[in-house]
Amino acid sequence: MRPLFITSIFFTALFLITGSSVERLRPADRKATRETVNLFRALYRLQQRGVMYGHQDDLMYGYTWWYEKGRSDTRDFTGDYPAVAGFELGHLELGDERSIDSVLFDHIAEQIKEHYRRGGVITISWHAKNPLTIQDLASASRRQGGTAWDVSSKEVVSSILPGGRNHELFNTWLERLASFFMKLKDDDGTPIPFIFRPYHEHSGSFFWWGTGLCSDEEYSALWRYTVSFLRDKKKIHNILYAYNTDRVTSLEQYMKGYPGDDVIDMLSLDMYDRGPQFGPELDNALGFVTSEAARRKKLSALSETGPRRGMTDWWSSVLMPVLTKYNVSYVLTWRHPYSRRFATSIKGPFPEDFLNFFKWQKSLFLSDIKDENIYGKKKR
Ligand code: BMA
């Protein structure tokens, strides 16, 4: 009797503590809008219930189709939309009409609004061009050169920080980003909250902001400058900021260049399966990322992952056994790039095994979170 009694007191206390403390949690932005605060808390609650599925560019195109309003590979395959819709803003900084993946920015804005209306979560990435090397290119070759992957110089981050020779250019990029963000409003004019994950996969050295390309201080300063620009200068208060690395093996490595709890809401990790070590490596990394996030009262996510080549049961045999152990807000798989030749060659948008993930009690798709009213929208 006694141990049971003590156990039940323990769990009741735990419930009261966690239950009520979620309602006191706040995003890093002290002026975050009501809907953004609601989203942050809802994500925290949902993270204890299950793991949301996210898909990059799910609403924009699939392997075999290009922008058909309302269409989604996830829905075609499972009957449900993903809970989290990913969008990409690369090339917005240039003032272009279309993104790095040829999607019209107007369509991106439209679908962000649509997914918000449905009660889903929005996450945005930004493969910004290289602001240093792009300068040296003739305008004709700017489309090819100076990409996010151009790691030919270690001076890029320092060149765009205050005092750097490209600082003014970078400010114009942030201006364009801010103008786009300010357009993301619902029909009542309410700013639509979203998760922003710029300067991603910092632990790798394959983007100009990567770990081998700038110092930890510069990386952190880039983040802090960006947040301060959007939040303090442009007064944008509907953003949850996600810190992100690629594959890491220790917490120390994960936190290198971390810009601070006052600018970050989510600790996220990108890890793709490249071989048999993936399961244990992901297990290890999610272990320290989720516990550090919990300690700092931040959210956590596996913000990009993908199956090992040639594996047919990756979802159920590799991913789910690891995810079952941790509270992560969402797991997102990357885009299904459209190609005309896929129309005849591709079997389906997902492997059959994805249905096991869909049916798993811990996975959350749009209809599993709809009733949560994550933004606390008033019923009309
Ligand atoms: C990368 C690749 C690129 C794409 C970029 C931005 O991982 O998928 O083809 O342009 O993301 O979405």
Boltz pocket constraint, residues with backbone or C-beta under 6 A from the ligand:
constraints:
  - pocket:
      binder: B
      contacts: [[A, 88], [A, 90], [A, 100], [A, 101], [A, 127], [A, 334], [A, 335]]
      max_distance: 6.0
